Amino acid sequence: MPKAIDPEEAINAYVLRVAINQLPDKLQRRLRMFFFHGFSEKEIADIEGVSQPAVHYSLQSAIRQMRYVLDI
């Protein structure tokens, strides 16, 4: 039997998706790769041909922007 959907979890997931979608494409991509697909900063850097510190800075920037949008 399928698990019942918790309305609060559904709302939280929607709000999170909206916040992520407001980020610039590069930040969205790196955030999703890191948090949802489990890539390390180094792996993302290698895939994108950039330095690991550049990826780290992007992730920190994405988190800061999302905190601002979500007011947390």
N, CA, C and O atoms as a GROMACS GRO file, in nm:
protein
  288
    1MET      N    1   0.084  -0.118   0.000
    1MET     CA    2   0.000   0.000   0.000
    1MET      C    3   0.089   0.124   0.000
    1MET      O    4   0.183   0.131   0.079
    2PRO      N    5   0.062   0.224  -0.087
    2PRO     CA    6   0.144   0.344  -0.092
    2PRO      C    7   0.135   0.424   0.038
    2PRO      O    8   0.031   0.427   0.104
    3LYS      N    9   0.245   0.486   0.071
    3LYS     CA   10   0.251   0.570   0.190
    3LYS      C   11   0.169   0.696   0.168
    3LYS      O   12   0.174   0.756   0.060
    4ALA      N   13   0.094   0.737   0.269
    4ALA     CA   14   0.014   0.860   0.260
    4ALA      C   15   0.108   0.980   0.253
    4ALA      O   16   0.214   0.983   0.316
    5ILE      N   17   0.068   1.079   0.176
    5ILE     CA   18   0.148   1.201   0.161
    5ILE      C   19   0.115   1.295   0.275
    5ILE      O   20  -0.001   1.329   0.298
    6ASP      N   21   0.218   1.336   0.346
    6ASP     CA   22   0.202   1.433   0.454
    6ASP      C   23   0.189   1.572   0.391
    6ASP      O   24   0.281   1.615   0.321
    7PRO      N   25   0.078   1.642   0.414
    7PRO     CA   26   0.057   1.773   0.352
    7PRO      C   27   0.169   1.873   0.385
    7PRO      O   28   0.209   1.952   0.299
    8GLU      N   29   0.218   1.870   0.508
    8GLU     CA   30   0.324   1.963   0.546
    8GLU      C   31   0.453   1.933   0.469
    8GLU      O   32   0.522   2.026   0.426
    9GLU      N   33   0.486   1.806   0.453
    9GLU     CA   34   0.605   1.768   0.376
    9GLU      C   35   0.589   1.810   0.229
    9GLU      O   36   0.685   1.856   0.167
   10ALA      N   37   0.470   1.794   0.176
   10ALA     CA   38   0.444   1.833   0.037
   10ALA      C   39   0.462   1.983   0.019
   10ALA      O   40   0.519   2.028  -0.081
   11ILE      N   41   0.413   2.060   0.114
   11ILE     CA   42   0.428   2.206   0.106
   11ILE      C   43   0.575   2.244   0.118
   11ILE      O   44   0.623   2.329   0.042
   12ASN      N   45   0.647   2.182   0.211
   12ASN     CA   46   0.790   2.211   0.228
   12ASN      C   47   0.868   2.178   0.101
   12ASN      O   48   0.956   2.254   0.061
   13ALA      N   49   0.836   2.065   0.039
   13ALA     CA   50   0.904   2.026  -0.084
   13ALA      C   51   0.876   2.127  -0.195
   13ALA      O   52   0.966   2.162  -0.271
   14TYR      N   53   0.752   2.173  -0.204
   14TYR     CA   54   0.716   2.272  -0.306
   14TYR      C   55   0.791   2.403  -0.283
   14TYR      O   56   0.845   2.461  -0.377
   15VAL      N   57   0.793   2.450  -0.160
   15VAL     CA   58   0.862   2.576  -0.128
   15VAL      C   59   1.010   2.564  -0.158
   15VAL      O   60   1.070   2.657  -0.211
   16LEU      N   61   1.069   2.450  -0.126
   16LEU     CA   62   1.211   2.428  -0.155
   16LEU      C   63   1.236   2.430  -0.306
   16LEU      O   64   1.333   2.491  -0.351
   17ARG      N   65   1.149   2.364  -0.384
   17ARG     CA   66   1.163   2.365  -0.530
   17ARG      C   67   1.154   2.506  -0.585
   17ARG      O   68   1.231   2.544  -0.673
   18VAL      N   69   1.060   2.585  -0.535
   18VAL     CA   70   1.044   2.723  -0.581
   18VAL      C   71   1.170   2.803  -0.550
   18VAL      O   72   1.218   2.879  -0.634
   19ALA      N   73   1.225   2.786  -0.430
   19ALA     CA   74   1.347   2.859  -0.392
   19ALA      C   75   1.464   2.819  -0.480
   19ALA      O   76   1.540   2.905  -0.525
   20ILE      N   77   1.480   2.690  -0.506
   20ILE     CA   78   1.589   2.644  -0.591
   20ILE      C   79   1.574   2.699  -0.732
   20ILE      O   80   1.671   2.741  -0.794
   21ASN      N   81   1.452   2.700  -0.783
   21ASN     CA   82   1.427   2.747  -0.919
   21ASN      C   83   1.453   2.897  -0.936
   21ASN      O   84   1.463   2.945  -1.049
   22GLN      N   85   1.463   2.970  -0.828
   22GLN     CA   86   1.494   3.112  -0.835
   22GLN      C   87   1.644   3.139  -0.846
   22GLN      O   88   1.686   3.251  -0.874
   23LEU      N   89   1.724   3.037  -0.823
   23LEU     CA   90   1.869   3.052  -0.832
   23LEU      C   91   1.912   3.057  -0.978
   23LEU      O   92   1.843   3.003  -1.065
   24PRO      N   93   2.026   3.121  -1.006
   24PRO     CA   94   2.083   3.113  -1.142
   24PRO      C   95   2.111   2.967  -1.178
   24PRO      O   96   2.135   2.884  -1.091
   25ASP      N   97   2.108   2.937  -1.308
   25ASP     CA   98   2.123   2.800  -1.356
   25ASP      C   99   2.246   2.728  -1.300
   25ASP      O  100   2.236   2.613  -1.259
   26LYS      N  101   2.360   2.795  -1.297
   26LYS     CA  102   2.483   2.732  -1.248
   26LYS      C  103   2.468   2.692  -1.102
   26LYS      O  104   2.510   2.583  -1.064
   27LEU      N  105   2.410   2.778  -1.021
   27LEU     CA  106   2.393   2.745  -0.880
   27LEU      C  107   2.292   2.633  -0.861
   27LEU      O  108   2.311   2.545  -0.777
   28GLN      N  109   2.184   2.635  -0.939
   28GLN     CA  110   2.085   2.527  -0.933
   28GLN      C  111   2.151   2.393  -0.964
   28GLN      O  112   2.135   2.296  -0.890
   29ARG      N  113   2.226   2.390  -1.072
   29ARG     CA  114   2.290   2.266  -1.117
   29ARG      C  115   2.385   2.213  -1.010
   29ARG      O  116   2.380   2.095  -0.977
   30ARG      N  117   2.470   2.298  -0.957
   30ARG     CA  118   2.568   2.255  -0.857
   30ARG      C  119   2.500   2.213  -0.727
   30ARG      O  120   2.541   2.115  -0.665
   31LEU      N  121   2.399   2.285  -0.687
   31LEU     CA  122   2.326   2.251  -0.565
   31LEU      C  123   2.259   2.114  -0.578
   31LEU      O  124   2.266   2.031  -0.487
   32ARG      N  125   2.194   2.091  -0.692
   32ARG     CA  126   2.129   1.961  -0.715
   32ARG      C  127   2.231   1.848  -0.720
   32ARG      O  128   2.208   1.741  -0.663
   33MET      N  129   2.343   1.870  -0.788
   33MET     CA  130   2.446   1.767  -0.798
   33MET      C  131   2.499   1.731  -0.659
   33MET      O  132   2.520   1.613  -0.628
   34PHE      N  133   2.521   1.832  -0.575
   34PHE     CA  134   2.579   1.810  -0.443
   34PHE      C  135   2.479   1.747  -0.347
   34PHE      O  136   2.508   1.644  -0.287
   35PHE      N  137   2.362   1.809  -0.331
   35PHE     CA  138   2.267   1.765  -0.229
   35PHE      C  139   2.176   1.650  -0.272
   35PHE      O  140   2.143   1.564  -0.191
   36PHE      N  141   2.136   1.648  -0.398
   36PHE     CA  142   2.039   1.547  -0.441
   36PHE      C  143   2.103   1.426  -0.509
   36PHE      O  144   2.047   1.317  -0.506
   37HIS      N  145   2.220   1.446  -0.570
   37HIS     CA  146   2.283   1.335  -0.642
   37HIS      C  147   2.410   1.285  -0.573
   37HIS      O  148   2.469   1.186  -0.617
   38GLY      N  149   2.452   1.353  -0.466
   38GLY     CA  150   2.562   1.304  -0.386
   38GLY      C  151   2.702   1.324  -0.440
   38GLY      O  152   2.796   1.260  -0.393
   39PHE      N  153   2.718   1.411  -0.540
   39PHE     CA  154   2.852   1.440  -0.591
   39PHE      C  155   2.929   1.523  -0.489
   39PHE      O  156   2.870   1.604  -0.418
   40SER      N  157   3.059   1.502  -0.482
   40SER     CA  158   3.145   1.586  -0.396
   40SER      C  159   3.177   1.716  -0.471
   40SER      O  160   3.157   1.727  -0.592
   41GLU      N  161   3.226   1.812  -0.396
   41GLU     CA  162   3.268   1.938  -0.460
   41GLU      C  163   3.375   1.910  -0.566
   41GLU      O  164   3.373   1.969  -0.675
   42LYS      N  165   3.468   1.820  -0.534
   42LYS     CA  166   3.575   1.786  -0.629
   42LYS      C  167   3.518   1.722  -0.754
   42LYS      O  168   3.562   1.754  -0.865
   43GLU      N  169   3.422   1.630  -0.739
   43GLU     CA  170   3.362   1.566  -0.856
   43GLU      C  171   3.290   1.668  -0.945
   43GLU      O  172   3.300   1.663  -1.068
   44ILE      N  173   3.217   1.759  -0.883
   44ILE     CA  174   3.147   1.862  -0.959
   44ILE      C  175   3.249   1.949  -1.033
   44ILE      O  176   3.231   1.981  -1.150
   45ALA      N  177   3.356   1.986  -0.963
   45ALA     CA  178   3.461   2.067  -1.025
   45ALA      C  179   3.522   1.996  -1.145
   45ALA      O  180   3.542   2.058  -1.249
   46ASP      N  181   3.549   1.869  -1.132
   46ASP     CA  182   3.607   1.791  -1.242
   46ASP      C  183   3.510   1.784  -1.361
   46ASP      O  184   3.551   1.801  -1.476
   47ILE      N  185   3.382   1.760  -1.333
   47ILE     CA  186   3.282   1.751  -1.439
   47ILE      C  187   3.270   1.883  -1.514
   47ILE      O  188   3.258   1.886  -1.637
   48GLU      N  189   3.272   1.994  -1.439
   48GLU     CA  190   3.250   2.125  -1.500
   48GLU      C  191   3.379   2.194  -1.545
   48GLU      O  192   3.374   2.299  -1.608
   49GLY      N  193   3.492   2.135  -1.513
   49GLY     CA  194   3.619   2.193  -1.554
   49GLY      C  195   3.654   2.322  -1.481
   49GLY      O  196   3.712   2.414  -1.539
   50VAL      N  197   3.617   2.327  -1.353
   50VAL     CA  198   3.648   2.444  -1.270
   50VAL      C  199   3.720   2.396  -1.145
   50VAL      O  200   3.737   2.276  -1.124
   51SER      N  201   3.762   2.489  -1.061
   51SER     CA  202   3.831   2.452  -0.938
   51SER      C  203   3.731   2.413  -0.830
   51SER      O  204   3.615   2.454  -0.831
   52GLN      N  205   3.779   2.332  -0.735
   52GLN     CA  206   3.695   2.293  -0.622
   52GLN      C  207   3.654   2.415  -0.540
   52GLN      O  208   3.539   2.422  -0.497
   53PRO      N  209   3.744   2.513  -0.515
   53PRO     CA  210   3.701   2.632  -0.442
   53PRO      C  211   3.588   2.709  -0.514
   53PRO      O  212   3.503   2.769  -0.448
   54ALA      N  213   3.589   2.708  -0.647
   54ALA     CA  214   3.481   2.775  -0.721
   54ALA      C  215   3.348   2.707  -0.694
   54ALA      O  216   3.246   2.774  -0.678
   55VAL      N  217   3.348   2.575  -0.690
   55VAL     CA  218   3.225   2.500  -0.661
   55VAL      C  219   3.182   2.526  -0.517
   55VAL      O  220   3.064   2.549  -0.490
   56HIS      N  221   3.278   2.524  -0.426
   56HIS     CA  222   3.248   2.550  -0.284
   56HIS      C  223   3.182   2.687  -0.269
   56HIS      O  224   3.080   2.700  -0.202
   57TYR      N  225   3.241   2.788  -0.330
   57TYR     CA  226   3.186   2.924  -0.322
   57TYR      C  227   3.044   2.927  -0.381
   57TYR      O  228   2.956   2.992  -0.324
   58SER      N  229   3.022   2.859  -0.493
   58SER     CA  230   2.890   2.856  -0.555
   58SER      C  231   2.786   2.794  -0.462
   58SER      O  232   2.675   2.845  -0.448
   59LEU      N  233   2.824   2.683  -0.397
   59LEU     CA  234   2.731   2.618  -0.305
   59LEU      C  235   2.699   2.708  -0.186
   59LEU      O  236   2.584   2.716  -0.143
   60GLN      N  237   2.801   2.775  -0.133
   60GLN     CA  238   2.776   2.866  -0.022
   60GLN      C  239   2.686   2.982  -0.065
   60GLN      O  240   2.597   3.023   0.010
   61SER      N  241   2.709   3.032  -0.184
   61SER     CA  242   2.626   3.140  -0.238
   61SER      C  243   2.482   3.093  -0.255
   61SER      O  244   2.389   3.166  -0.222
   62ALA      N  245   2.463   2.974  -0.308
   62ALA     CA  246   2.329   2.919  -0.328
   62ALA      C  247   2.257   2.905  -0.194
   62ALA      O  248   2.139   2.938  -0.183
   63ILE      N  249   2.327   2.856  -0.094
   63ILE     CA  250   2.266   2.839   0.038
   63ILE      C  251   2.228   2.974   0.097
   63ILE      O  252   2.120   2.989   0.153
   64ARG      N  253   2.317   3.073   0.085
   64ARG     CA  254   2.286   3.208   0.135
   64ARG      C  255   2.163   3.265   0.066
   64ARG      O  256   2.075   3.321   0.132
   65GLN      N  257   2.156   3.251  -0.066
   65GLN     CA  258   2.042   3.303  -0.142
   65GLN      C  259   1.913   3.233  -0.102
   65GLN      O  260   1.809   3.297  -0.089
   66MET      N  261   1.920   3.103  -0.083
   66MET     CA  262   1.800   3.029  -0.045
   66MET      C  263   1.755   3.068   0.095
   66MET      O  264   1.635   3.079   0.120
   67ARG      N  265   1.849   3.089   0.187
   67ARG     CA  266   1.812   3.134   0.321
   67ARG      C  267   1.740   3.268   0.316
   67ARG      O  268   1.644   3.292   0.389
   68TYR      N  269   1.788   3.355   0.228
   68TYR     CA  270   1.725   3.486   0.213
   68TYR      C  271   1.582   3.470   0.158
   68TYR      O  272   1.488   3.528   0.212
   69VAL      N  273   1.569   3.391   0.052
   69VAL     CA  274   1.437   3.371  -0.010
   69VAL      C  275   1.340   3.304   0.088
   69VAL      O  276   1.223   3.340   0.094
   70LEU      N  277   1.391   3.206   0.164
   70LEU     CA  278   1.306   3.132   0.256
   70LEU      C  279   1.292   3.202   0.391
   70LEU      O  280   1.214   3.158   0.476
   71ASP      N  281   1.367   3.311   0.411
   71ASP     CA  282   1.364   3.389   0.535
   71ASP      C  283   1.398   3.304   0.656
   71ASP      O  284   1.327   3.305   0.757
   72ILE      N  285   1.510   3.228   0.643
   72ILE     CA  286   1.554   3.145   0.756
   72ILE      C  287   1.697   3.181   0.793
   72ILE      O  288   1.753   3.122   0.886
   0.00000   0.00000   0.00000
